[in-house]
Amino acid sequence: MDIEPTPCHCLLCQPPALNEAQWDPRDREIANNVRTHGWHTMGVTSHETPDWAYSIGMWHSNGGFDICITGLPAENAMALVAKIARQVQDGRGLGPEKRRQGVIEGYELATRPVHPSWYPAMFGAGLDYFQTPPWPMLQAVWPDRAGRFPWEEGADPEKRDQQPFLWLAREEHPAGMWVTSSLSL
């Protein structure tokens, strides 16, 4: 699934007639971080699913993908998202269906494009900031301790269930907590 490039409609790209002082405080914080650092890292803690984190603003700042990581404690996922964002700023671009080293020591990550059907349930702050879905987002998928990814034969089933298959449409996702939780719309 490819997302066609479209112009950025984020809050920073809106006409200057929009008074930033009237924005929601969260949107002002995100915009400030995008201006200052090139992205904002959003962590999400859930009681029904594992936590996740995602970047907001890399599309605006770099014209490329934002990134999300699921299934790890929010602080850890946020640190990994920020590490990938710094790598992108240093010239290591992101792309779908790629392997990436240098994020988790001793392991590769795989990147998969996020299907737009997941955006409302998982990326609300990004939707508010970008003003239009979808913006280009990749999921960074981490392997089990043996280096197997969730879709590979022999992958640890416990680790497999911690990460949703965001590259599938929600209605095509295997049954499990990611589609039966309150994230279900």
VEXPA-955611 format. One record per residue: x, y, z of N, C-alpha, C in turn; residue number from 0; residue in three letters. Coordinates in steps of 0.001 Angstrom, whole numbers, plus 500000, padded with zeros to 6 digits. Layout:
BEGIN
REC  n.X  n.Y  n.Z  ca.X  ca.Y  ca.Z  c.X  c.Y  c.Z  nr  rest
REC  X  Y  Z  X  Y  Z  X  Y  Z  NUM  ALA
...
//
This chain:
BEGIN
REC  n.X  n.Y  n.Z  ca.X  ca.Y  ca.Z  c.X  c.Y  c.Z  nr  rest
REC  500834  498831  500000  500000  500000  500000  500882  501237  500000  0  MET
REC  500715  502061  499002  501478  503295  498916  500571  504459  499231  1  ASP
REC  501121  505457  499892  500400  506694  500145  500920  507701  499138  2  ILE
REC  500025  508245  498359  500420  509230  497358  500886  510506  498048  3  GLU
REC  501972  511097  497594  502431  512348  498195  501390  513445  497981  4  PRO
REC  501129  514173  499037  500205  515300  498976  500848  516459  499716  5  THR
REC  500373  517666  499473  500930  518800  500208  500662  518658  501711  6  PRO
REC  501560  519189  502495  501396  519173  503950  500306  520177  504335  7  CYS
REC  499372  519718  505152  498289  520575  505637  498380  520746  507150  8  HIS
REC  499568  520575  507703  499718  520637  509155  499430  522055  509663  9  CYS
REC  499341  522173  510963  499046  523470  511566  500075  524527  511188  10  LEU
REC  501336  524133  511021  502370  525103  510653  502247  525559  509203  11  LEU
REC  501613  524762  508370  501465  525109  506950  500139  525809  506656  12  CYS
REC  499313  525988  507658  498033  526664  507473  498260  528156  507261  13  GLN
REC  497299  528843  506694  497443  530291  506500  497725  531004  507821  14  PRO
REC  498494  532072  507788  498854  532774  509017  497652  533361  509756  15  PRO
REC  496488  533353  509129  495291  533879  509796  494917  533037  511019  16  ALA
REC  495389  531782  511068  495091  530956  512238  495938  531441  513412  17  LEU
REC  495301  531829  514481  495987  532368  515650  496500  531220  516515  18  ASN
REC  497807  531054  516534  498419  529945  517272  498063  529986  518757  19  GLU
REC  497859  531155  519319  497495  531267  520736  496157  530599  521027  20  ALA
REC  495340  530405  520014  494039  529776  520208  494070  528263  519994  21  GLN
REC  495214  527737  519597  495328  526294  519404  495239  525582  520752  22  TRP
REC  494904  524322  520689  494956  523455  521848  496403  523421  522367  23  ASP
REC  496623  523414  523700  498006  523392  524226  498845  522236  523687  24  PRO
REC  498223  521071  523497  498975  519932  522937  499455  520248  521530  25  ARG
REC  498592  520874  520699  498989  521224  519333  500104  522262  519326  26  ASP
REC  500074  523205  520266  501159  524201  520361  502472  523518  520729  27  ARG
REC  502415  522552  521659  503634  521825  522049  504186  521031  520867  28  GLU
REC  503314  520358  520139  503756  519590  518976  504387  520526  517947  29  ILE
REC  503723  521634  517633  504248  522586  516643  505597  523146  517086  30  ALA
REC  505740  523449  518362  507013  523966  518867  508127  522931  518702  31  ASN
REC  507831  521669  519022  508845  520618  518860  509184  520389  517395  32  ASN
REC  508189  520474  516504  508462  520305  515071  509352  521447  514581  33  VAL
REC  509065  522671  515012  509914  523816  514623  511332  523663  515165  34  ARG
REC  511445  523253  516428  512740  523203  517117  513572  521990  516725  35  THR
REC  512936  520817  516673  513675  519560  516482  513410  518890  515140  36  HIS
REC  512302  519247  514495  511935  518596  513247  510861  517538  513428  37  GLY
REC  510516  517200  514656  509478  516220  514942  509084  516331  516409  38  TRP
REC  507973  515709  516720  507499  515545  518102  507319  514050  518304  39  HIS
REC  507658  513534  519468  507440  512125  519768  506257  512008  520721  40  THR
REC  505256  511254  520320  504047  511046  521106  504063  509625  521650  41  MET
REC  503937  509472  522965  503832  508164  523592  502402  507912  524022  42  GLY
REC  501956  506683  523867  500584  506320  524230  500637  505114  525155  43  VAL
REC  500010  505262  526309  499920  504174  527283  498492  503662  527269  44  THR
REC  498341  502365  527227  497018  501752  527178  496937  500666  528241  45  SER
REC  495740  500474  528765  495526  499389  529732  495011  498127  529052  46  HIS
REC  494624  498242  527770  494065  497103  527054  495024  496504  526029  47  GLU
REC  496004  497271  525605  496991  496822  524624  498366  497247  525124  48  THR
REC  499412  496697  524549  500739  497243  524849  500822  498706  524404  49  PRO
REC  501756  499437  524984  501959  500847  524648  502526  500988  523239  50  ASP
REC  502551  502238  522763  503185  502550  521481  503615  504003  521470  51  TRP
REC  504417  504342  520470  504871  505722  520279  504970  505992  518791  52  ALA
REC  504885  507293  518453  505002  507675  517048  505506  509103  516930  53  TYR
REC  506082  509369  515781  506560  510724  515505  505454  511509  514814  54  SER
REC  505505  512811  515024  504623  513745  514335  505523  514849  513792  55  ILE
REC  505499  515076  512506  506224  516206  511941  507365  515871  511013  56  GLY
REC  507784  514611  510945  508880  514281  510028  508438  514483  508580  57  MET
REC  507171  514245  508304  506646  514499  506966  506752  515983  506653  58  TRP
REC  506376  516836  507604  506468  518287  507417  507930  518722  507240  59  HIS
REC  508802  518245  508099  510194  518714  508141  511088  518113  507062  60  SER
REC  510855  516847  506726  511748  516137  505811  511073  515676  504530  61  ASN
REC  509769  515828  504445  509050  515362  503271  509003  513853  503170  62  GLY
REC  509287  513169  504264  509298  511712  504257  508310  511139  505247  63  GLY
REC  508592  509961  505708  507691  509219  506573  507833  509617  508033  64  PHE
REC  506711  509569  508749  506759  509513  510198  506865  508041  510563  65  ASP
REC  507147  507742  511843  507445  506373  512258  506708  506046  513547  66  ILE
REC  506278  504803  513693  505674  504349  514945  506297  503016  515347  67  CYS
REC  506260  502769  516641  506717  501496  517201  505682  501082  518238  68  ILE
REC  505247  499835  518174  504235  499323  519088  504809  498197  519941  69  THR
REC  504100  497915  521048  504408  496723  521827  505524  496838  522837  70  GLY
REC  506015  498038  523081  507058  498270  524079  506547  499312  525060  71  LEU
REC  507110  499361  526279  506703  500439  527184  506877  501797  526498  72  PRO
REC  505958  502711  526765  505921  503998  526064  507273  504705  526075  73  ALA
REC  507963  504747  527225  509247  505452  527284  510269  504818  526350  74  GLU
REC  510315  503491  526306  511254  502795  525420  510894  503038  523951  75  ASN
REC  509600  502930  523639  509163  503156  522256  509461  504592  521835  76  ALA
REC  509244  505560  522726  509526  506963  522411  511013  507166  522144  77  MET
REC  511869  506537  522948  513312  506670  522759  513729  506099  521400  78  ALA
REC  513136  504979  520995  513476  504385  519703  512962  505233  518546  79  LEU
REC  511758  505785  518684  511233  506682  517646  512162  507883  517488  80  VAL
REC  512571  508481  518606  513473  509638  518556  514818  509261  517933  81  ALA
REC  515307  508065  518217  516575  507619  517633  516457  507494  516117  82  LYS
REC  515359  506931  515649  515140  506822  514205  515011  508212  513589  83  ILE
REC  514286  509123  514255  514127  510491  513734  515476  511192  513615  84  ALA
REC  516358  510994  514597  517702  511597  514510  518486  510988  513350  85  ARG
REC  518336  509687  513135  519001  509049  511997  518508  509644  510677  86  GLN
REC  517208  509897  510581  516653  510502  509366  517242  511888  509172  87  VAL
REC  517329  512664  510232  517926  514002  510122  519386  513927  509698  88  GLN
REC  520051  512850  510067  521453  512659  509689  521611  512062  508286  89  ASP
REC  520500  511924  507570  520581  511471  506185  520219  510028  505936  90  GLY
REC  519828  509272  506968  519413  507879  506781  517906  507842  506607  91  ARG
REC  517443  508022  505387  516011  508079  505102  515283  506803  505447  92  GLY
REC  513972  506931  505517  513095  505795  505796  512377  505381  504530  93  LEU
REC  512073  504116  504426  511287  503616  503317  510553  502362  503727  94  GLY
REC  509447  502053  503053  508698  500838  503376  509442  499591  502938  95  PRO
REC  509166  498522  503665  509719  497202  503338  511241  497197  503344  96  GLU
REC  511827  497891  504301  513285  497952  504449  513674  497351  505797  97  LYS
REC  514940  497028  505931  515509  496606  507207  516399  497746  507690  98  ARG
REC  516429  497958  508991  517178  499079  509553  517997  498578  510738  99  ARG
REC  519291  498872  510704  520184  498529  511804  520511  499792  512595  100  GLN
REC  521079  499595  513778  521547  500729  514561  520484  501386  515411  101  GLY
REC  519363  500724  515608  518318  501270  516472  518286  500470  517773  102  VAL
REC  518143  499153  517673  518210  498256  518826  519488  497446  518654  103  ILE
REC  520383  497563  519597  521684  496905  519468  521533  495399  519271  104  GLU
REC  522156  494910  518209  522164  493485  517909  520970  492992  517109  105  GLY
REC  520047  493885  516767  518851  493477  516038  518548  494455  514910  106  TYR
REC  517890  493937  513879  517364  494783  512821  515908  495103  513132  107  GLU
REC  515450  496217  512607  514026  496528  512576  513580  496401  511127  108  LEU
REC  512316  496099  510928  511731  496089  509591  510700  497208  509533  109  ALA
REC  510569  497858  508394  509580  498923  508269  508474  498483  507311  110  THR
REC  507262  498786  507722  506080  498463  506935  505171  499688  506902  111  ARG
REC  504504  499959  505781  503614  501119  505712  502350  500892  506545  112  PRO
REC  501926  501902  507264  500714  501815  508082  499494  502048  507194  113  VAL
REC  498530  501148  507292  497288  501280  506532  496446  502407  507147  114  HIS
REC  495834  503251  506335  495060  504388  506844  493939  504031  507816  115  PRO
REC  493452  502798  507798  492353  502418  508694  492761  502431  510165  116  SER
REC  494059  502459  510465  494536  502486  511854  494680  503899  512400  117  TRP
REC  494732  504895  511558  495026  506255  512013  494054  506756  513084  118  TYR
REC  492728  506666  512899  491836  507222  513931  492007  506582  515311  119  PRO
REC  492274  505299  515352  492399  504592  516626  493738  504827  517319  120  ALA
REC  494796  505092  516561  496129  505093  517148  496898  506398  517038  121  MET
REC  496523  507292  516137  497346  508467  515881  496543  509762  515950  122  PHE
REC  495689  509884  516961  494790  511030  517082  495492  512371  517146  123  GLY
REC  496561  512467  517912  497277  513747  518009  497882  514125  516658  124  ALA
REC  498350  513137  515921  498882  513398  514586  497792  513844  513628  125  GLY
REC  496621  513234  513727  495500  513657  512880  495126  515101  513178  126  LEU
REC  495096  515465  514460  494782  516850  514836  495833  517808  514280  127  ASP
REC  497091  517436  514368  498177  518296  513917  498207  518427  512392  128  TYR
REC  498096  517293  511686  498203  517317  510226  496926  517751  509528  129  PHE
REC  495809  517733  510220  494547  518237  509692  493965  517402  508554  130  GLN
REC  494602  516323  508178  494093  515491  507099  494788  514132  507138  131  THR
REC  494024  513053  507096  494677  511751  506992  494751  511333  505544  132  PRO
REC  495524  510355  505188  496651  509922  505994  497893  510700  505598  133  PRO
REC  498780  510825  506499  500100  511313  506157  500988  510079  506166  134  TRP
REC  502124  510091  505522  502929  508873  505389  503511  508412  506728  135  PRO
REC  503149  507205  507124  503592  506632  508400  504078  505215  508152  136  MET
REC  505208  504887  508755  505736  503527  508722  505718  502951  510132  137  LEU
REC  505509  501653  510214  505651  500938  511474  507030  500301  511493  138  GLN
REC  507787  500573  512555  509060  499885  512771  508743  498637  513592  139  ALA
REC  508973  497482  513018  508637  496213  513648  509919  495599  514189  140  VAL
REC  509885  495203  515453  511066  494611  516078  510915  493085  516120  141  TRP
REC  512043  492376  516089  512002  490909  516088  511994  490348  517512  142  PRO
REC  511753  489042  517608  511895  488378  518905  513386  488194  519205  143  ASP
REC  513714  487602  520323  515124  487455  520726  515945  486623  519744  144  ARG
REC  515265  485772  518977  515962  484954  517976  516110  485693  516643  145  ALA
REC  515624  486943  516580  515749  487728  515357  514649  487490  514339  146  GLY
REC  513567  486777  514734  512463  486506  513814  511378  487573  513965  147  ARG
REC  510873  488025  512829  509805  489014  512821  508457  488320  512992  148  PHE
REC  507448  489035  513460  506163  488403  513790  505532  487603  512652  149  PRO
REC  505790  487942  511412  505191  487243  510284  506017  486030  509851  150  TRP
REC  507203  485841  510458  508070  484738  510062  507742  483476  510852  151  GLU
REC  507923  482346  510179  507681  481062  510823  508606  480895  512032  152  GLU
REC  508045  480412  513110  508822  480173  514322  508964  481381  515219  153  GLY
REC  508353  482498  514852  508430  483697  515697  507731  483437  517023  154  ALA
REC  508269  484019  518078  507706  483877  519421  506264  484400  519406  155  ASP
REC  505255  483536  519688  503862  483974  519607  503524  485095  520595  156  PRO
REC  504176  485110  521757  503925  486192  522720  504384  487531  522146  157  GLU
REC  505543  487555  521529  506052  488794  520924  505224  489176  519702  158  LYS
REC  504748  488177  518970  503923  488435  517782  502664  489206  518178  159  ARG
REC  502035  488837  519269  500789  489481  519685  500998  490881  520242  160  ASP
REC  502215  491240  520600  502472  492572  521139  502461  493655  520060  161  GLN
REC  502640  493261  518818  502716  494233  517725  501586  493978  516733  162  GLN
REC  500709  494957  516549  499682  494762  515531  500305  494813  514148  163  PRO
REC  499648  494207  513207  500096  494244  511815  499456  495467  511172  164  PHE
REC  500022  496636  511421  499425  497891  510977  499436  498047  509462  165  LEU
REC  500162  497223  508756  500189  497285  507296  498940  496628  506700  166  TRP
REC  498199  495882  507518  496930  495302  507067  495790  496250  507411  167  LEU
REC  494750  496255  506604  493548  496997  506974  493019  496414  508280  168  ALA
REC  492445  497253  509124  491958  496784  510430  491013  495602  510287  169  ARG
REC  490135  495637  509276  489155  494548  509112  489817  493256  508629  170  GLU
REC  491061  493310  508175  491791  492122  507731  492767  491613  508792  171  GLU
REC  492900  492346  509900  493859  491981  510946  493391  490724  511673  172  HIS
REC  494316  489815  512008  493925  488632  512779  493269  489038  514104  173  PRO
REC  492371  488205  514587  491708  488464  515864  492753  488614  516964  174  ALA
REC  492480  489474  517908  493392  489695  519026  493096  491021  519688  175  GLY
REC  493906  491335  520683  493651  492518  521499  493633  493821  520716  176  MET
REC  494383  493903  519621  494462  495157  518866  493164  495468  518138  177  TRP
REC  492348  494475  517863  491073  494733  517187  489869  494528  518095  178  VAL
REC  490041  493979  519290  488918  493797  520216  488939  494801  521362  179  THR
REC  489997  495584  521492  490110  496563  522575  489262  497782  522272  180  SER
REC  489323  498761  523153  488587  500012  522918  489156  500792  521744  181  SER
REC  490293  500335  521181  490803  500950  519960  489884  500682  518788  182  LEU
REC  489067  499628  518919  488134  499313  517842  487140  500434  517700  183  SER
REC  486970  500881  516489  486025  501969  516221  484757  501434  515603  184  LEU
//
